[in-house]
Amino acid sequence: MSTRGRKAELRIVDEDFQTSVEPEIPASIPQDLHQTWLNIIADLRGRKVLTDAMLGSVESYVLAVRGMRLAHEAIEKYGAVIDGPKGPTKNPAVTLLGKEQSTISRLAAELGLTPAARSRRKMSDGNNDDGTGQSDLFDRLMGF
């Protein structure tokens, strides 16, 4: 199987992409979730992986947490099954809950907030080198 065009060349970039300023809490984040935002930002900064490009993902994660909480409240108040015009039907909050939980899981993995995601970042245990130097290159690229 062949590919068309030139192969991309690997280049090492010596720039520091970490954000240098403390990001402000977006206006879309409700007051009760400000601490969640701050905790995630502190975690990412502590692991030296916080970039400006990640801020949108952090905001989406926190808003998904908010949506999940609202869905839980609606399910507790009205139940998982509600009376519809044609009889009992699934509460729309159940669908919202599932979508928000899926979003949270995906973004948590992307941001490295889960133990599994963090273990993938630590790929160097000294036994990963296959003799091509790729492990050393990966370690240099990732800052290990």
One Martini backbone bead per residue (centre of mass of N, CA, C, O) as a GRO file, in nm:
protein
  144
    1MET     BB    1   0.095   0.037   0.025
    2SER     BB    2   0.053   0.365  -0.084
    3THR     BB    3   0.155   0.702  -0.086
    4ARG     BB    4   0.112   1.030  -0.141
    5GLY     BB    5   0.372   1.204  -0.155
    6ARG     BB    6   0.545   1.340   0.081
    7LYS     BB    7   0.714   1.294   0.352
    8ALA     BB    8   0.735   1.377   0.658
    9GLU     BB    9   0.940   1.572   0.852
   10LEU     BB   10   1.135   1.552   1.130
   11ARG     BB   11   1.116   1.812   1.382
   12ILE     BB   12   1.279   1.989   1.623
   13VAL     BB   13   1.131   2.185   1.877
   14ASP     BB   14   1.255   2.445   2.113
   15GLU     BB   15   0.985   2.531   2.212
   16ASP     BB   16   0.764   2.681   2.448
   17PHE     BB   17   0.410   2.608   2.476
   18GLN     BB   18   0.358   2.720   2.729
   19THR     BB   19   0.185   2.906   2.926
   20SER     BB   20   0.264   3.225   3.090
   21VAL     BB   21  -0.024   3.272   3.178
   22GLU     BB   22  -0.294   3.320   3.373
   23PRO     BB   23  -0.588   3.199   3.326
   24GLU     BB   24  -0.898   3.292   3.282
   25ILE     BB   25  -1.215   3.268   3.372
   26PRO     BB   26  -1.471   3.202   3.205
   27ALA     BB   27  -1.794   3.327   3.176
   28SER     BB   28  -1.931   3.034   3.127
   29ILE     BB   29  -1.846   2.975   3.414
   30PRO     BB   30  -1.970   2.887   3.692
   31GLN     BB   31  -1.912   2.958   4.016
   32ASP     BB   32  -1.928   2.648   4.124
   33LEU     BB   33  -1.674   2.582   3.892
   34HIS     BB   34  -1.408   2.737   3.950
   35GLN     BB   35  -1.244   2.522   4.108
   36THR     BB   36  -1.225   2.320   3.881
   37TRP     BB   37  -1.066   2.494   3.690
   38LEU     BB   38  -0.825   2.549   3.882
   39ASN     BB   39  -0.743   2.252   3.923
   40ILE     BB   40  -0.678   2.184   3.628
   41ILE     BB   41  -0.472   2.405   3.576
   42ALA     BB   42  -0.277   2.319   3.802
   43ASP     BB   43  -0.224   2.035   3.693
   44LEU     BB   44  -0.114   2.114   3.412
   45ARG     BB   45   0.108   2.300   3.517
   46GLY     BB   46   0.252   2.086   3.697
   47ARG     BB   47   0.303   1.901   3.423
   48LYS     BB   48   0.379   2.094   3.182
   49VAL     BB   49   0.097   2.110   2.960
   50LEU     BB   50   0.004   2.398   2.940
   51THR     BB   51  -0.193   2.546   2.688
   52ASP     BB   52  -0.376   2.754   2.498
   53ALA     BB   53  -0.520   2.516   2.338
   54MET     BB   54  -0.651   2.380   2.611
   55LEU     BB   55  -0.871   2.580   2.720
   56GLY     BB   56  -1.119   2.477   2.560
   57SER     BB   57  -1.121   2.192   2.685
   58VAL     BB   58  -1.157   2.280   2.975
   59GLU     BB   59  -1.422   2.426   2.934
   60SER     BB   60  -1.579   2.183   2.820
   61TYR     BB   61  -1.546   2.006   3.067
   62VAL     BB   62  -1.687   2.190   3.275
   63LEU     BB   63  -1.958   2.210   3.117
   64ALA     BB   64  -2.013   1.904   3.128
   65VAL     BB   65  -2.037   1.890   3.431
   66ARG     BB   66  -2.280   2.075   3.446
   67GLY     BB   67  -2.470   1.904   3.265
   68MET     BB   68  -2.462   1.654   3.444
   69ARG     BB   69  -2.585   1.784   3.697
   70LEU     BB   70  -2.850   1.874   3.566
   71ALA     BB   71  -2.941   1.591   3.484
   72HIS     BB   72  -2.951   1.471   3.765
   73GLU     BB   73  -3.163   1.665   3.878
   74ALA     BB   74  -3.389   1.592   3.673
   75ILE     BB   75  -3.402   1.291   3.746
   76GLU     BB   76  -3.465   1.328   4.047
   77LYS     BB   77  -3.729   1.497   4.002
   78TYR     BB   78  -3.872   1.316   3.742
   79GLY     BB   79  -3.713   1.092   3.631
   80ALA     BB   80  -3.645   0.858   3.375
   81VAL     BB   81  -3.961   0.850   3.360
   82ILE     BB   82  -4.216   1.005   3.169
   83ASP     BB   83  -4.491   1.181   3.080
   84GLY     BB   84  -4.634   1.160   2.773
   85PRO     BB   85  -4.851   1.194   2.508
   86LYS     BB   86  -4.804   0.852   2.467
   87GLY     BB   87  -4.677   0.817   2.741
   88PRO     BB   88  -4.424   0.668   2.849
   89THR     BB   89  -4.093   0.825   2.874
   90LYS     BB   90  -3.793   0.938   2.823
   91ASN     BB   91  -3.588   1.137   2.969
   92PRO     BB   92  -3.385   1.378   2.829
   93ALA     BB   93  -3.169   1.371   3.061
   94VAL     BB   94  -3.052   1.094   2.994
   95THR     BB   95  -2.919   1.175   2.729
   96LEU     BB   96  -2.752   1.407   2.841
   97LEU     BB   97  -2.589   1.241   3.041
   98GLY     BB   98  -2.447   1.058   2.835
   99LYS     BB   99  -2.309   1.284   2.671
  100GLU     BB  100  -2.152   1.415   2.905
  101GLN     BB  101  -1.995   1.162   2.992
  102SER     BB  102  -1.850   1.126   2.722
  103THR     BB  103  -1.711   1.401   2.719
  104ILE     BB  104  -1.557   1.370   2.981
  105SER     BB  105  -1.393   1.121   2.906
  106ARG     BB  106  -1.250   1.237   2.657
  107LEU     BB  107  -1.126   1.496   2.791
  108ALA     BB  108  -0.974   1.357   3.021
  109ALA     BB  109  -0.784   1.204   2.832
  110GLU     BB  110  -0.667   1.451   2.676
  111LEU     BB  111  -0.573   1.599   2.960
  112GLY     BB  112  -0.475   1.380   3.176
  113LEU     BB  113  -0.697   1.304   3.426
  114THR     BB  114  -0.630   1.009   3.407
  115PRO     BB  115  -0.450   0.739   3.490
  116ALA     BB  116  -0.426   0.621   3.203
  117ALA     BB  117  -0.326   0.881   3.062
  118ARG     BB  118  -0.072   0.919   3.240
  119SER     BB  119   0.069   0.647   3.168
  120ARG     BB  120   0.112   0.712   2.861
  121ARG     BB  121   0.317   0.949   2.907
  122LYS     BB  122   0.501   0.717   3.053
  123MET     BB  123   0.692   0.550   2.822
  124SER     BB  124   0.961   0.566   2.996
  125ASP     BB  125   1.164   0.274   3.132
  126GLY     BB  126   1.426   0.187   2.945
  127ASN     BB  127   1.267  -0.047   2.739
  128ASN     BB  128   1.173   0.110   2.455
  129ASP     BB  129   1.414   0.063   2.292
  130ASP     BB  130   1.472  -0.052   1.939
  131GLY     BB  131   1.761   0.083   1.827
  132THR     BB  132   1.668   0.375   1.676
  133GLY     BB  133   1.607   0.616   1.896
  134GLN     BB  134   1.299   0.678   1.940
  135SER     BB  135   1.279   0.701   2.245
  136ASP     BB  136   1.469   0.944   2.278
  137LEU     BB  137   1.311   1.133   2.095
  138PHE     BB  138   1.049   1.126   2.253
  139ASP     BB  139   1.165   1.233   2.516
  140ARG     BB  140   1.257   1.506   2.402
  141LEU     BB  141   0.981   1.601   2.290
  142MET     BB  142   0.834   1.556   2.587
  143GLY     BB  143   1.050   1.625   2.829
  144PHE     BB  144   1.206   1.361   2.975
   0.00000   0.00000   0.00000
